[in-house]
Amino acid sequence: EAGAKLAPPEGDAGTGMIATNSVAKRTGNVSAGTSVFAMVVLEKDLSKAYNGLIDLVTTPDGALVAMAHANNCMGEFDHWVNLFDEVLKATGCNVDKGTLYGTLLKAALEGDKDCGGLLPFNYLSGESITGLTEGRPLFVRTQHANFTMPNFIRAQLFTALGALRTGMDILFDKENVKIDSLTGHGGFFKTAETGLTVMSAALHTPVSALETAGEGGPWGMAVLASYLVNGGGKTLDAWLAEKVFATSKKTTVSPKQDDIEGFNKFFARYTKGLAIEKAAIESIE
């Protein structure tokens, strides 16, 4: 009927911003699971368009947001976990899949800061942000690399963020975008300590996880509907801060310099190694 209130459906981007309280300027959120994307609410327009590299969207109340998106994140890691699960079962061990994931993720924190020279590529599909139209999952090492289980798992997590870091470097280095807070959600953060530590090192930015972030889009949409009815004239960011997230629990990890340096060393290897990925696409069908 005329006059009925309607909270219009929002896509994953808008509801994800709400679920992570990331609608104010200089805030952002990063969703990491099968794919990965980071969104940052901008203080000003970008200097130019970065077609295929950076997308522009808005918060539900219309503020400009820059988004870096990668097709591949934890999909290849899942394949390795399934392989490890098969090995365990072949030896007569039956370990719960959740326990296996958690054990492997925690082991990543014990690895060398730069993953000991190991270089995997998690490209199950192409990545426009690195200029590749197809993918070939790869694992490369020199004979003298430190090939250990913690380094292998750490390298899988690092490479899961390689394409994302490529896009975020555009915002950090070319556009001088500043971030006060970045909130993570998704399967990458199943083991929060590992996920937050690796993500903060990759983006050289403090990263947080909210206890409510796992509720995701439908919850974010319900919060928007509540704002429509109960907003009372407050701006969306102020209402969220005062009425929704004022008492929510948040875990924050600030990156350590040696972790940042370790990821940077790995990322230099990753960027140079894209030539190997390109050759595999051209040579293996």
C-alpha positions in Angstrom: 0.0 0.0 0.0 1.0 3.6 -0.4 3.2 4.7 2.5 4.5 1.2 3.3 8.1 1.2 4.3 10.4 -0.8 2.1 14.0 -1.7 2.7 15.3 -2.4 -0.8 17.3 -5.6 -1.3 21.1 -5.0 -1.2 23.7 -7.2 -2.8 26.5 -8.8 -0.9 28.6 -5.7 -1.0 26.1 -3.4 0.8 25.0 -6.0 3.4 28.6 -7.0 4.0 29.5 -3.3 4.8 26.6 -3.3 7.3 27.5 -6.7 8.9 31.1 -5.4 9.5 30.2 -1.8 10.5 32.2 -0.5 7.5 30.2 2.5 6.1 32.2 5.4 7.5 35.0 7.0 5.6 38.4 5.4 6.1 36.8 2.1 7.1 36.7 -1.1 5.1 36.0 -4.8 5.1 37.6 -7.8 3.6 35.7 -10.9 2.7 37.8 -14.0 2.2 36.5 -17.4 1.4 36.3 -19.1 -2.0 37.0 -15.7 -3.5 38.3 -12.5 -1.8 37.5 -8.9 -2.0 38.3 -5.8 0.0 36.2 -2.6 0.1 37.3 0.8 1.4 35.1 3.8 1.9 36.9 6.6 0.2 37.5 10.2 1.4 37.7 11.5 -2.2 37.3 10.2 -5.8 40.0 8.2 -7.4 42.2 10.1 -9.8 41.3 7.8 -12.7 39.5 4.6 -13.7 41.2 1.3 -13.2 39.1 -0.8 -15.5 39.1 -4.5 -14.5 41.3 -3.8 -11.5 39.3 -1.6 -9.1 35.5 -1.5 -9.0 33.6 1.5 -7.6 30.4 0.8 -5.6 28.7 2.7 -2.8 27.6 2.2 0.8 23.9 1.8 1.3 23.8 5.5 2.1 25.7 6.5 -1.0 29.3 7.0 0.0 31.9 6.0 -2.6 33.7 2.7 -2.1 36.7 1.2 -3.9 36.7 -2.6 -4.2 39.6 -4.9 -5.2 38.3 -8.4 -6.0 40.1 -11.6 -6.8 38.4 -14.8 -8.1 40.7 -17.2 -6.1 41.3 -17.4 -2.4 40.9 -20.6 -0.3 39.6 -22.9 -3.1 43.0 -24.5 -3.8 43.8 -24.8 0.0 40.6 -26.8 0.3 42.0 -29.3 -2.3 45.1 -29.7 -0.3 43.2 -30.2 3.0 41.2 -33.0 1.2 44.5 -34.6 0.1 45.8 -34.5 3.7 42.5 -36.0 4.8 42.9 -38.9 2.4 46.5 -39.5 3.6 45.3 -39.7 7.2 42.5 -42.0 6.4 44.8 -44.3 4.4 46.9 -44.7 7.5 43.9 -45.5 9.6 43.5 -42.1 11.2 40.1 -40.5 11.2 40.4 -36.8 12.1 37.4 -34.5 12.1 37.6 -32.1 9.1 37.2 -29.0 11.3 40.0 -30.2 13.5 42.2 -30.8 10.5 41.6 -27.3 9.1 42.2 -25.7 12.5 45.5 -27.6 13.0 46.8 -26.7 9.6 45.9 -23.1 9.9 47.5 -22.7 13.3 50.7 -24.4 11.9 51.1 -21.5 9.5 52.1 -19.2 12.3 55.1 -21.5 13.0 56.5 -21.1 9.5 59.3 -18.9 8.3 58.1 -15.3 7.8 58.6 -15.5 4.0 57.4 -19.1 3.8 61.0 -20.5 3.4 61.2 -19.8 -0.4 58.0 -21.8 -1.3 55.8 -20.5 -4.1 52.3 -21.8 -4.8 49.7 -20.3 -7.1 46.1 -20.9 -6.2 44.7 -20.1 -9.7 41.8 -22.4 -10.2 40.5 -19.8 -12.6 41.9 -16.7 -14.2 42.6 -13.4 -12.5 42.0 -10.1 -14.3 43.8 -8.2 -11.7 47.1 -10.0 -12.6 46.2 -10.2 -16.3 45.6 -13.9 -16.6 42.4 -15.2 -18.4 42.8 -18.8 -17.1 44.3 -20.6 -14.1 46.7 -23.4 -13.4 47.2 -24.3 -9.8 51.0 -24.6 -9.2 53.6 -25.3 -6.5 57.2 -24.3 -7.1 60.3 -24.4 -5.0 64.0 -24.4 -5.4 66.1 -27.4 -4.2 67.3 -25.4 -1.2 63.9 -24.0 -0.1 62.8 -24.8 3.5 60.1 -27.3 2.6 58.2 -27.9 5.8 54.5 -28.3 6.6 54.2 -24.9 8.4 55.9 -23.2 5.5 53.7 -25.0 3.0 50.5 -24.0 4.8 51.7 -20.4 5.3 52.6 -20.2 1.6 49.1 -21.4 0.7 47.6 -18.6 2.8 50.0 -16.0 1.5 49.2 -16.9 -2.1 45.5 -16.7 -1.4 46.0 -13.0 -0.9 48.5 -12.3 -3.7 46.0 -11.1 -6.2 44.2 -9.0 -3.6 47.4 -7.4 -2.6 48.1 -6.5 -6.2 44.8 -4.6 -6.3 45.2 -3.0 -2.9 48.6 -1.7 -3.9 46.9 0.5 -6.5 44.8 2.1 -3.7 47.7 2.3 -1.3 50.5 3.4 -3.6 48.9 5.2 -6.5 45.8 6.7 -4.8 47.3 7.2 -1.3 44.1 5.7 0.3 44.1 5.6 4.1 42.4 3.0 6.2 41.7 3.4 9.9 40.0 0.1 10.4 39.6 -3.0 8.3 37.2 -5.8 9.4 37.5 -9.4 8.1 34.9 -12.1 7.6 34.6 -15.4 5.8 36.3 -18.8 5.9 39.8 -17.4 5.8 39.1 -16.3 9.4 37.9 -19.6 10.7 41.0 -19.7 12.9 40.9 -16.0 13.8 44.4 -15.6 15.1 45.9 -17.1 11.9 43.5 -15.3 9.5 43.9 -11.9 11.1 47.7 -12.3 11.4 48.2 -13.2 7.7 45.7 -10.6 6.4 47.2 -7.8 8.5 50.7 -8.7 7.2 49.5 -8.8 3.6 47.7 -5.4 3.8 50.1 -3.9 6.3 47.0 -2.7 8.2 45.3 -3.7 11.5 42.5 -6.1 10.8 39.6 -7.0 13.1 37.0 -9.6 13.3 33.6 -9.0 14.9 31.7 -11.7 16.7 28.6 -10.8 14.5 30.4 -10.7 11.2 29.7 -14.4 10.5 26.0 -13.6 10.3 26.6 -12.1 6.8 24.3 -10.5 4.3 20.8 -11.5 5.6 21.6 -10.1 9.0 23.0 -6.9 7.4 19.8 -6.5 5.4 17.7 -6.9 8.6 19.9 -4.2 10.3 19.2 -1.9 7.3 15.5 -2.6 7.7 15.7 -1.7 11.4 17.5 1.5 10.5 14.7 2.5 8.1 12.2 2.2 11.0 14.3 3.2 14.0 17.0 5.5 12.5 15.5 8.6 14.1 17.2 10.9 11.7 20.7 9.8 12.6 23.3 9.1 9.9 23.7 5.4 9.1 27.3 5.3 10.4 26.3 7.0 13.7 23.3 4.8 14.2 25.3 1.6 13.6 28.0 2.7 16.0 25.5 3.7 18.8 22.7 1.2 18.4 24.2 -2.0 16.8 27.9 -2.3 17.4 28.4 -0.3 20.7 28.7 -3.5 22.8 29.9 -6.0 20.1 33.1 -7.9 20.8 36.0 -7.3 18.4 39.4 -9.0 18.0 42.1 -6.9 16.4 45.5 -7.9 15.2 48.1 -5.2 14.3 50.8 -6.4 11.9 54.3 -7.0 13.2 57.1 -5.5 11.1 58.8 -8.9 10.6 55.5 -10.4 9.3 55.1 -7.4 6.9 58.6 -7.9 5.6 58.1 -11.6 5.3 54.9 -11.1 3.2 56.6 -8.4 1.1 59.5 -10.9 0.3 57.0 -13.6 -0.6 54.9 -11.1 -2.7 58.0 -10.1 -4.7 58.6 -13.8 -5.5 54.9 -14.2 -6.3 54.9 -11.2 -8.7 58.0 -12.4 -10.5 56.6 -15.9 -10.6 53.5 -14.9 -12.5 55.6 -15.6 -15.6 55.6 -19.2 -14.6 51.8 -19.2 -14.2 51.5 -17.6 -17.6 53.7 -20.3 -19.2 51.7 -23.1 -17.5 48.5 -21.7 -19.0 50.1 -21.6 -22.5 51.8 -25.0 -22.2 49.3 -27.2 -20.2 45.7 -27.8 -21.4 
